[in-house]
Amino acid sequence: MIDVENLSKSFGATRAVDGISFQVQPGEIYGLLGPNGAGKTTTISCITGLLKPSAGRAVVDGVDVGSDPIRARRSLGVVPQETAIYDTLSARENLSYFASLHGISGEEKRRRVDEALDRVGLASNAKQASKKFSGGMKRRLNLAIGLVSRPKALLLDEPTVGIDPQARIHILDVVREVQKEGTAVLYTTHYLEEAETLCDRVGIMDHGRILAEGTISELRARVGEGTVLTLKGRFNPEQIQDAIRAESDARIVSLEENLAMVATSGEAAGASELLSRLLRADLDVAEIAMKEPSLENLFIKLTGRELRD
Amino acid sequence: MRFGGALLAVLRKDLLRKLRAPLAAVVMILFPVVFSLLIGLVFGGGDLTPIRIALVDDDGGIVGRLIRSSFSQEMIPLRFDVQQVDSLSAIRKIESNEVSAVIRIPPEFTDSLLAGETVALEVIKNPAESIKPQIVEHFASVLARLGSSGMHLLGDPIAEIRATATGDAPPSDAFISDLSVGINRRMEGIGRYAFPPAIELEKPEVEDEAQGESMGAFDVAAFVLPGMAVFALLMLALVSMTDVQREDAHRTLARQMIAPVPAGAVVLGKVGATAVVSLLSILILGIIAAIWIPGRISWLGFLLHSIALALCATGFAALIQSLSRSEKTGSAIGSILVMVMAMVGGSWVPVNMLPEFVRKIAPFTLTYWGGEGYRDLLMESAGVADLVPHVAILLVLGVLFSGTAILRFQRRYAGGG
C-alpha cells in the first residue's frame, strides 16, 4: 500500500532523508522509530507530497505521489504532529470540512463524521468549539480528521506527543482498530514502548537513514540483543578497555571520558560477570545503570547514543 | 474533488470561522467605513463657504458674456462668488489669498471660437489652497467641454452667430436662450457637487424630476472619500489575508494542501472569503456615501467596480502574504506598499495635484483605478460603460496577483498539485 523507494531529501547541504526504502502492507502497522531530527517527519512529508523528494519516490496505492499527488492523496489519511485543527469550529465542523475536501458530501458525509466522532470518543462533544477541548481531546480530534475519509493508508506523525496516558491509550486503541480493518499504518514515534507494543515491523531511523528494519524479535536477534551497562565516573577509556579485554561476550558500545556503555551477549550471568570485572578494576565509578534487553538497547547499539539524546 | 467544490468548501469554512469571532469580523468590516467617514467628516460635509473666483474677461465678446451670465444662474451664486476684474487685480487677489482661482477668457476668444479654432480657457489656481482650486478647475473644464460641444452641435448657425457677434444687432433671444439652457444643464451636471449636502439642509430643495439631475451638494468628501475608502479597503484585505500565515503557523494550511484538492482552490477560497468581507464593507460604505452625498449613481456600476476592487485588493494581499514568511513580515511589507500606492495613486491627494512624474506612475497602482472609478461614479455620473476600463484593469490585476500568489504557495508546498 505504501512503497518508499530510495527516498532522499536534502535541504541545502543537509541530507534530512538519505536513500531510505520500506513498504507498508494493508493491515500492517509499520513504525519509524528515531529521535527528533532523525528524518521521520520529512519522510512523511515526502509521502504526502508536501515535500518534493531530492531522489527516489513514494508510491501510495499504486500511484506515484510525485507524478499524481492528488490521486495518491485520495487513499491517504494524515495525522500531523501538530494539532492542526480549527479552534473556533466545533469538532463536527472540523470533520465536516476535511471530509468535504475528500469529496464526501451529503448523507455520506454525515455518516462518516459521526463514525469518526464515535471512534475517538468525541460524539458527546461534537458541537463544542474545539478551543474548549483539553490537549488530549484536541489530539483525538486531530486523529479523527485523518480517519474521516476512511483512508487505505494512514500516516501518523508522533500522534501521542504531550498527552496524558489515558488519551494515549485511547489513540493507540483506535490505531489498532483501523489496522484490523485492513488499513496500512505508518506510525512515527520516538517512544520505544509504543513501537514495541504497537508495531508489526519497525524501522530504526537516525540521521536520515534506516539503520535496521524488521519485527521486534528479528531486530533483537539480528544485533545480538543483550544487557547494556552504563558507567559514569572518573576513569579514562583505556581503563575500561583493559577491564573487558578478557570478556569475550562483552562489546564496547560507546566510550568517552568518564562515560562508558558496554553490552553483553544477553545472558544474565554474563552481565553479572562483566559488572564484577568492571568493579574489580581500579575505576572511580559514581553511577552504574543496567538496561534489560529492549529496543532502546538496540538503538544504542546501532547509534551509540540513547534515543532521547 | 473538483476545483469549484473545493473552493466553495474553503470559502464556507473561512466565512464560518469569521462568524465565530463576530467582534473581530465586525471591527474588520467597519474599519474602512469608520476610517473613510472620519476622514470625510474632517475634510468635508460641512457648510462650504462660496468659492471666490476672479473672472478676467479680456475678450469682451458674446462667449465671455455667456460665461459671465452662467455664474448668476439659479443657486450657483451661493457657491461661487465671482468678481470680474482685470488681469493685474486678479493676480493681486491670488497673491493675497482673496480668491481660490482665476478664470481668464483670453483676447479673441469669441472670434477664434466662432472661426472653429481651438481656444483655451485659462485657469490660474491659488497654490496656497488645495481643494477649492480643484473644484474651479473642474468647473472650468465643464465650461470648456460645453463650449466645444456647442461648436460641434450648432454647425450651420455658426455664420449667424458670427454675424450676431460681429454685427451691430444684438443676438436673438432664441439663440441666447438655447445656449443658456445648454450651459444651465451642464451647470446642473456639476450641481450636486457644488451645493451643501442635502442631508445637512434643514429643508432640501425639492427636486425637479423632469430635469433628472439632483441639485444636490458639492462635498469635499466626494473628492476625499473614494481614495480613503480604497486605502482602508486595502488595509482590511491585508489584515484579513494574514489568516493564511496563521493557518501556515498552525499547520492547518499544510493539512489542506495535502488533501486531494488543487492547492489553487485552497488559496482562492481564502482570497474569496477575504473578498466577501471586503465587499460587505464597501457596500456598507456605499450606502452611507449615497445618503451623505446625494445624487444619482449607477448602483450596477458601483457593484461591478466594488467586486473588481475587492478581488484585486485581496489578490494583492494574498500575493504579499505568499511572498512573506511570517505574519509580521507580510503586514509590514504590505502596509508600506499600500501607503506608497495610496500616496502615488491619489488616495490621499488628488492625482492632478501630484508632481508630474508621480502622475505618470499613478496609473500603475490599483489605488488609482479603484479611487478613480468611485470618483467617476460620484462626480461624473459614470455608468457601467464608463467603468469598463477601471473594472477590466482591476480584474486583470486581481487575476495576476492571485495567480502569482497561488504559484508561490504551490512552490512553498512543493507537491501542491
Interface residues (C-beta under 8 A of the other chain):
Chain A: T48 G49 L50 L51 K52 V65 G66 P69 I70 R71 R73 R74 L76 V78 P80 E82 A84 I85 Y86 T88 L89 E93 Y97 F98 S100 L101 H102 G103 A129 I145
Chain B: M1 G5 A6 A9 K13 L16 R17 R20 A21 H250 R251 T252 A254 R255 Q256 M257 I258 A259 P260 V261 P262 Y413 A414 G415 G416 G417
